[in-house]
């Protein structure tokens, strides 16, 4: 028994060294297959995040554009109703309020047209948004009796 023990102790360090070497080599091989995957995951996450940010910026741009259009429509409505209100006060002189393409300072490229036919008054407000291609129009028809 003592002889066998001595042989095993002499062989054992070599076997252990071989096992360690083979384990280290197998770990290196496994890590080589996965090398760079963390960087790839990070780049994909940044790409997805960037797409989300771009979508939010586009949404904000659309919201600003729609808000500006709503403001111009509200201003046009107010100006038309203001003109009709002045005509209600001075019903006897409706014909004096007739204008064609009078400039409106409150709207970009704004123009006001007032047409009177008997008791019926038609107020048309036109404007064009800066950088826009189409002309916007607001028309109000009122019956002024008196």
ABEGO torsion letter per residue (X at the ends): XAAAAAAAAAAAAAAAAAAAAAAAAAAAAAAAAABGAAAAAAAAAAAAAAAAAAAAAAAAAAAAAAAAAAAAAAAAAAAAAAAAAAAAABAAAAAAABBBGBBBAABBGBBBBBBBBEABBBBBBBBBBBGBABBBBBBBBBBBBX
